[in-house]
Structures are given as C-alpha cells and as structure tokens.
Amino acid sequence: MKSFVKLVNFEINRFAKIYWSLVAITILSQFTSVFLTVHRYISQANGIVYHQSLPTAQLAHVKHYGSISFIDCFGTVWFMGPIALCAAAMMFYIFLIWYRDWYGKHTFIYRLLMLPVERWNLYLAKAASILLLVFGFVAVQIVLLPVEHFFFNAITPGI
C-alpha cells in the first residue's frame, strides 16, 4: 500500500504545475465571464434608458425589457472555455504520458516496471492519479459556483 501511495504521488507531481495553471485559468476566466455578462446587461439597460428617454424607475419593469440571471453567464466562451480546456489538457496528458512511457527515447516504462512493486500497482496508480485530478477539477467547480453566484449578486444592481 505504501508503494501505491508513492506511485500515485509521483504521477500527480508530474502534472501538478499544469494542473494548478489550469485551475488558475479556470478561476480567472469564469469570474471574467460573470463580470462581462453583468457589464453587458448594465450597458443594455443604460442604452434603453438613454435612447428611449425613460426614467430609471420605469426600467424596474423587468418583464418588458428582459432580466438577467446567473445562468446567463454559463453560455459564454469565458465560462465554458476553461472547462473544455481542462478536459482537453487531461486527455492530452493521458496520451502524452502513455506515449512517453512506452515509446519515447529511453523508455521510462522499463524503469517503472523494474521497481520492486507489482505491475498492478503501477497501472492502478496511473488510473488513480487521473481520477484524482478529474475529481479535483470537479471540486474546484463545486466550490467556485457559489462564490461566483455571490459575486454576481454583489455586482448586479438592484433595479
């Protein structure tokens, strides 16, 4: 069991820099999405007030002019792009590591297979590290959504 944990740690450390970069890109991009969506809505509301010479009090009839909700942020490239980028990076990582281990110059898999552990532990460690990284991305999203919703409510004016 101790060797399995060491192997999982080794595999996760191979991807750690890229992983934390992707997490930072996801956080920044999704907050940008929320900010730009609210900014676009406020600009449209100000344009309606300016061009139709309406008092701001009449704009409160949101049903007529349209409303905004947190779900409007989900359809933007700024919000969905980092999720797709993380998925693509994980797929690229899986195939890159597989290729490098088996077919690269000075094949690394021979050194891994010479370790005094069962081969089953090697394969499970690779699978477990991929699973942990995917669960990490999902956990970041689960934590981000309430924070982004709070940010959305904080910057959206109460018309």
C-alpha positions in Angstrom: 0.0 0.0 0.0 2.9 2.3 0.8 4.4 1.9 -2.7 1.0 2.5 -4.3 0.7 5.9 -2.5 4.2 6.8 -3.6 3.4 5.9 -7.2 0.2 8.0 -7.1 2.1 10.9 -5.6 4.7 10.6 -8.3 2.1 10.6 -11.1 0.3 13.6 -9.6 3.5 15.6 -9.2 4.2 15.0 -12.9 1.1 17.0 -13.7 1.0 19.4 -10.8 2.3 22.6 -12.5 -0.1 22.2 -15.4 -2.9 21.3 -13.1 -2.6 24.4 -10.9 -2.2 26.6 -14.0 -5.5 25.2 -15.4 -7.2 25.8 -12.0 -6.0 29.5 -12.1 -7.1 29.9 -15.7 -10.5 28.5 -14.8 -11.0 30.8 -11.8 -9.9 33.9 -13.6 -11.9 33.2 -16.8 -15.1 32.3 -15.0 -15.0 35.4 -12.9 -14.3 37.4 -16.1 -17.4 35.7 -17.6 -19.6 36.8 -14.7 -18.2 40.4 -14.8 -18.7 40.7 -18.6 -22.2 39.3 -18.5 -23.3 41.8 -15.8 -21.5 44.6 -17.6 -23.2 43.8 -20.9 -26.6 43.8 -19.2 -26.0 47.1 -17.5 -24.9 48.6 -20.8 -28.0 47.4 -22.5 -30.2 48.8 -19.7 -28.4 52.2 -19.8 -28.9 52.2 -23.6 -32.6 51.6 -23.2 -32.8 54.4 -20.6 -30.8 56.8 -22.8 -32.4 56.1 -26.2 -36.0 55.8 -25.1 -35.7 58.7 -22.6 -37.1 56.6 -19.8 -36.7 57.4 -16.1 -34.8 54.7 -14.3 -37.9 53.8 -12.2 -39.7 52.6 -15.3 -36.8 50.2 -16.1 -37.9 48.3 -13.0 -40.5 46.6 -15.1 -38.0 43.9 -15.9 -40.5 41.6 -17.7 -40.8 44.1 -20.6 -37.0 44.8 -21.1 -35.6 41.4 -20.1 -33.9 40.2 -17.0 -30.6 38.7 -16.0 -29.8 35.6 -14.0 -26.7 33.7 -13.0 -27.5 31.1 -15.7 -26.8 33.7 -18.4 -23.1 33.5 -17.5 -22.9 29.8 -18.3 -23.4 30.2 -22.1 -20.3 32.3 -22.7 -16.9 31.1 -24.0 -15.3 32.7 -20.9 -17.2 30.3 -18.7 -17.3 27.0 -20.7 -13.9 27.5 -22.4 -11.8 26.7 -19.3 -13.8 23.6 -18.6 -13.2 22.4 -22.2 -9.5 23.4 -21.8 -9.2 21.3 -18.6 -10.8 18.3 -20.3 -8.5 18.6 -23.4 -5.5 19.0 -21.2 -6.3 15.9 -19.2 -6.8 13.9 -22.5 -3.5 15.3 -23.9 -1.8 14.4 -20.6 -3.1 10.9 -20.6 -1.9 10.2 -24.2 1.4 12.1 -23.7 2.4 10.2 -20.6 1.4 6.9 -22.2 3.4 7.7 -25.3 6.4 9.0 -23.4 6.4 6.0 -21.1 6.1 3.3 -23.8 7.6 4.8 -27.0 9.8 7.7 -26.0 13.5 7.9 -26.1 15.0 5.9 -23.2 11.6 4.4 -22.5 10.6 5.2 -18.9 8.2 2.2 -18.5 11.2 -0.2 -18.3 12.4 1.7 -15.3 9.0 1.7 -13.8 8.5 -2.0 -14.4 11.8 -2.7 -12.7 10.6 -1.2 -9.5 10.1 -3.8 -6.8 6.3 -3.4 -6.8 3.5 -5.3 -8.5 2.6 -4.2 -12.0 -1.0 -3.9 -11.0 0.1 -1.1 -8.6 1.7 0.8 -11.4 -1.5 0.6 -13.6 -3.8 1.4 -10.7 -1.6 4.4 -9.6 -1.8 5.9 -13.1 -5.6 5.4 -13.1 -6.0 6.7 -9.6 -4.0 9.8 -10.3 -6.1 10.6 -13.4 -9.2 10.1 -11.3 -8.0 12.3 -8.5 -7.1 15.1 -10.9 -10.5 14.9 -12.6 -12.2 14.9 -9.2 -10.1 17.9 -8.3 -11.3 19.8 -11.3 -14.9 19.0 -10.4 -14.3 20.0 -6.7 -12.9 23.4 -7.9 -16.1 23.9 -9.9 -18.3 23.0 -7.0 -16.5 25.5 -4.8 -16.5 28.2 -7.5 -20.2 28.2 -8.4 -21.5 29.6 -5.0 -18.6 32.1 -4.9 -19.4 33.2 -8.4 -23.1 33.4 -7.6 -22.3 35.7 -4.6 -20.0 37.8 -6.9 -22.8 38.0 -9.4 -25.3 39.2 -6.8 -22.9 41.7 -5.4 -22.1 43.4 -8.7 -25.6 43.2 -10.2 -27.5 46.4 -9.3 -30.9 46.0 -7.8 -33.1 47.8 -10.4 
